[in-house]
Amino acid sequence: MVENTYSPAPWAAQSSVSDPGDLASLLDEVPGDIAAIRAVSQNLVVHYTGATDGSFVPIRGARLGEVDLRYAEAMLRRLKDLGDGRVLGPRPLDQRVVGCCRDFSLLFVALARLKGIPARLRMGYATYFRTGWYLDHVIVEAWDGRESRWRLVEPEVADGYLRDGAAGGPFDPLDVPPDRFVTGPRAWLAARAGDLDPERCVVSPDVEEPYTRAWPSLRHHVVQDLMALAKVEMILWDEWGILQDPDVLAGGALLDEVARATQDPLCPAQTLARLAREPALRVPGRVTSYSPAWQGPREVDVERSLGGRIEA
């Protein structure tokens, strides 16, 4: 049962990352329910690595740089440019902004918050792409006011795939079961307890880069998930603080504390704010980005991202 003191209200307001700014008026026609918002967000982004069903191939060239559009406002501005001044309505693939799962989810969250629906990103692992694997993914939690609970929502993957191609069988994308999407903190705690093989937690089984696999990936998802809950929605290839420690388990006790708190969807905002201020976890004004659009890491100014975070 939801405690009377718990409120989802902080996640009904935009963060500095999700705020559509002066483009909000272009989104007035979006209906105020999560099914409609999902349908809209699916039509706005094209994944830079290609499609699960093979309908398009990985993005190359200058447009790959769109994966680093950090803020919803910038993504919507790019969509406006690509769409001759409009954002909504049917869009062919070449008129969608190039991004990844994080960007489908961020635009869903921006639309939901615009309609007064509490929503937030969740970083973790999907089990519905490849049998036996926990694959790096970002989806959404949206507040169900009637049932007073958070629902996991899959804002990217097409209904046809979820119905006919999903590993483990079909499921409701508007209420994703917790075994089909395992949040970063739940995966970390399961691995620490010996109930989940960390080697099964990867960006892709075919990618050998150590940071994208096992304990480094699990650590990354605990920290990134915390920041998303605290309304500092980072890009997936951002690193800072504890994420740059070569000894992945050196901060295990702190990560355990974070994971124990954030595995509960009803973790109070005050607790999230306190944890997000821990020196080893706190997002600084500049982070290191390992963007697929660049050759090698770069330092990136993210000061604007910190303005809408949850405060204790």
C-alpha positions in Angstrom: 0.0 0.0 0.0 1.2 3.5 -0.8 2.1 5.5 2.3 0.1 8.7 2.7 3.4 10.7 2.8 4.5 9.5 -0.6 3.9 11.9 -3.6 4.8 11.4 -7.2 4.4 15.2 -7.7 8.1 16.0 -8.2 8.1 14.0 -11.4 5.1 15.8 -12.9 7.3 18.9 -13.3 9.9 19.2 -16.0 13.6 18.9 -15.3 16.1 21.1 -17.1 16.7 18.2 -19.4 13.1 17.3 -20.3 11.8 20.9 -20.5 10.6 21.6 -24.1 11.0 25.3 -23.5 9.4 27.6 -26.0 8.5 24.7 -28.2 5.9 23.4 -25.8 3.1 25.1 -27.8 3.9 22.8 -30.7 2.9 19.8 -28.5 -0.6 21.0 -27.4 -2.4 18.4 -29.5 -0.8 15.4 -27.7 -3.6 13.6 -25.7 -3.1 13.3 -22.0 -2.9 9.5 -21.6 0.2 7.3 -21.6 -0.9 5.1 -24.6 -1.3 8.2 -26.8 2.0 9.7 -25.6 3.8 6.4 -26.3 2.4 6.4 -29.9 3.7 9.9 -30.4 7.2 9.3 -28.9 7.7 6.2 -31.0 7.3 8.4 -34.1 9.9 11.0 -33.2 13.2 9.1 -33.0 15.2 6.7 -35.2 17.7 4.5 -33.4 21.3 5.1 -34.5 22.2 1.4 -34.5 19.3 0.4 -36.8 16.1 -1.5 -36.2 15.5 -4.8 -34.5 13.4 -5.9 -37.5 16.0 -4.8 -40.1 13.8 -2.1 -41.6 16.6 0.3 -41.6 20.4 0.2 -41.1 22.8 2.0 -38.7 23.2 5.7 -39.1 26.5 7.0 -40.4 27.8 10.5 -41.4 27.0 13.9 -40.0 23.6 13.0 -38.7 25.1 10.6 -36.2 26.0 13.7 -34.2 22.3 14.0 -33.2 22.8 11.3 -30.7 24.4 13.9 -28.5 21.3 16.2 -28.4 21.1 16.1 -24.6 18.0 18.2 -24.0 14.4 17.6 -25.1 14.2 21.2 -26.3 17.2 20.7 -28.7 15.7 17.4 -30.0 12.3 19.0 -30.6 14.0 21.9 -32.4 15.8 19.4 -34.7 12.5 17.7 -35.3 10.9 21.0 -36.2 13.7 21.7 -38.7 13.3 18.2 -40.2 9.6 18.5 -40.4 9.2 21.9 -42.1 8.1 23.6 -38.9 6.0 20.8 -37.4 6.8 18.3 -34.7 3.7 16.0 -34.5 2.1 13.8 -37.1 3.5 10.9 -39.2 7.2 11.2 -39.9 9.2 9.1 -42.3 12.5 7.8 -40.8 14.6 10.5 -42.4 12.6 13.1 -40.6 13.1 11.7 -37.1 15.8 12.7 -34.8 18.7 10.2 -34.5 19.0 8.9 -31.0 18.8 5.8 -28.8 16.5 4.3 -26.2 17.2 7.1 -23.8 15.9 9.7 -26.3 12.6 7.8 -27.0 12.2 7.8 -23.2 13.2 11.4 -22.6 10.7 12.7 -25.2 8.0 10.4 -23.7 8.8 11.9 -20.2 8.8 15.5 -21.6 5.3 14.9 -23.2 3.9 13.2 -20.1 5.1 16.0 -17.7 3.7 18.6 -20.1 0.3 16.9 -19.6 0.8 16.8 -15.8 1.5 13.0 -15.7 4.4 12.1 -13.4 7.0 10.3 -15.4 10.7 9.5 -15.2 13.5 7.5 -17.0 14.6 4.1 -15.7 18.0 2.7 -16.7 18.4 -1.1 -16.6 18.2 -4.3 -18.7 15.6 -5.7 -21.1 15.2 -9.5 -21.2 13.0 -9.4 -24.3 15.7 -8.8 -27.0 17.8 -12.0 -26.7 16.9 -15.1 -24.7 19.2 -15.5 -21.7 20.7 -12.0 -21.9 20.0 -8.8 -20.0 20.6 -6.0 -22.5 21.3 -2.4 -21.7 18.1 -0.4 -22.2 16.1 2.7 -21.0 12.4 2.8 -20.6 9.9 4.9 -18.6 8.1 4.8 -15.3 4.7 6.6 -15.5 2.4 7.2 -12.5 -0.9 5.4 -12.6 -3.1 7.7 -10.5 -6.0 5.2 -10.3 -3.9 2.4 -8.9 -1.4 4.7 -7.1 1.6 3.0 -8.5 4.4 3.4 -11.0 4.0 1.5 -14.3 7.0 0.6 -16.5 6.3 1.7 -20.0 8.3 0.6 -23.2 8.2 3.8 -25.4 10.5 2.6 -28.2 9.9 -0.9 -29.4 7.1 -1.5 -31.9 4.0 -3.4 -30.9 4.6 -6.0 -33.7 7.9 -7.0 -32.2 6.6 -7.1 -28.7 3.8 -9.3 -29.9 5.6 -11.6 -32.4 9.3 -11.4 -31.8 10.0 -10.6 -28.1 12.2 -13.2 -26.3 10.0 -14.8 -23.6 6.8 -14.0 -25.4 4.5 -10.9 -25.7 3.7 -8.5 -22.9 1.9 -5.2 -22.3 4.2 -2.3 -23.2 2.1 0.0 -21.0 2.7 -2.2 -18.0 6.0 -4.0 -18.5 6.5 -6.9 -16.0 9.5 -6.5 -13.7 11.1 -9.7 -15.0 11.1 -8.3 -18.6 12.8 -5.0 -17.6 15.1 -5.2 -14.6 16.1 -1.8 -13.3 19.8 -1.1 -12.7 19.5 -1.3 -8.9 17.6 -4.6 -8.9 20.2 -6.1 -11.3 23.0 -4.9 -9.1 21.6 -6.4 -6.0 20.7 -9.6 -7.7 24.3 -9.9 -9.0 25.7 -9.1 -5.6 23.6 -11.8 -4.0 24.7 -14.3 -6.6 21.2 -14.6 -8.2 22.2 -13.0 -11.5 25.3 -13.7 -13.5 26.9 -10.3 -14.1 28.4 -11.6 -17.4 24.8 -11.7 -18.8 24.4 -8.0 -18.3 25.7 -6.2 -21.4 25.1 -3.6 -24.0 25.3 -6.4 -26.6 26.8 -10.0 -26.4 28.8 -9.0 -29.5 30.5 -5.9 -28.0 33.7 -6.8 -26.2 34.4 -3.3 -24.7 34.9 -4.1 -21.0 33.0 -1.0 -19.8 29.8 -2.2 -21.6 29.7 -5.6 -19.8 29.3 -7.2 -16.3 30.2 -5.2 -13.2 31.2 -1.9 -15.0 27.8 -2.0 -16.8 26.0 -2.8 -13.6 27.7 0.1 -11.7 26.9 2.4 -14.6 23.2 1.6 -14.4 22.9 2.0 -10.7 24.4 5.5 -10.9 22.7 6.6 -14.1 19.3 5.3 -12.8 19.8 7.3 -9.6 20.4 10.5 -11.5 17.4 9.9 -13.7 15.2 9.5 -10.6 16.7 12.7 -9.2 15.8 14.4 -12.5 19.3 14.8 -13.8 18.8 12.7 -17.0 22.2 12.0 -18.4 23.3 10.7 -21.8 24.2 7.0 -21.6 27.9 7.5 -22.6 28.5 10.1 -19.9 31.0 9.2 -17.1 32.0 11.1 -14.0 33.1 10.4 -10.4 32.7 6.9 -9.2 32.1 5.7 -12.8 35.7 6.5 -13.6 37.2 4.4 -10.8 39.1 1.5 -12.4 38.3 -0.6 -9.3 34.6 -1.3 -10.1 33.8 -2.8 -6.7 35.7 -0.2 -4.6 32.5 1.8 -4.1 30.4 -1.3 -3.5 29.1 -0.3 -0.1 27.8 3.0 -1.4 26.3 1.4 -4.6 24.6 -1.2 -2.4 23.0 1.7 -0.4 21.9 3.4 -3.5 20.5 0.2 -5.0 18.6 -0.8 -1.9 16.9 2.6 -1.9 16.2 2.9 -5.6 15.0 -0.6 -6.2 11.8 0.6 -4.5 9.7 2.7 -7.0 8.3 4.5 -3.9 11.7 5.7 -2.7 11.1 9.2 -1.3 12.3 12.2 -3.3 14.3 13.4 -0.2 16.3 10.2 -0.2 17.0 10.4 -3.9 18.2 14.0 -3.5 20.5 13.0 -0.6 22.0 10.1 -2.5 22.5 12.2 -5.6 24.6 14.7 -3.6 27.1 12.1 -2.4 30.5 13.4 -3.6 31.4 10.2 -5.5 28.0 10.2 -7.3 27.2 13.9 -7.8 27.2 15.0 -11.4 29.7 17.9 -11.8 29.4 20.7 -14.3 31.6 18.8 -16.8 31.6 15.1 -17.6 33.5 12.8 -19.9 31.5 11.6 -22.9 32.3 8.5 -25.0 29.9 9.3 -27.7 29.7 7.0 -30.7 29.8 10.1 -32.9 33.3 10.9 -31.8 36.8 9.4 -32.0 37.8 9.1 -28.4 36.4 10.8 -25.2 35.6 14.5 -24.8 34.8 16.8 -21.9 31.2 18.1 -22.1 29.6 21.0 -20.2 26.4 19.7 -18.5 25.8 22.5 -16.1 22.4 23.2 -17.5 21.3 19.6 -16.7 21.7 20.3 -13.0 19.1 23.1 -12.7 15.9 21.0 -12.4 17.1 18.3 -10.1 15.1 17.1 -7.1 16.0 19.0 -3.9 15.6 17.6 -0.4 
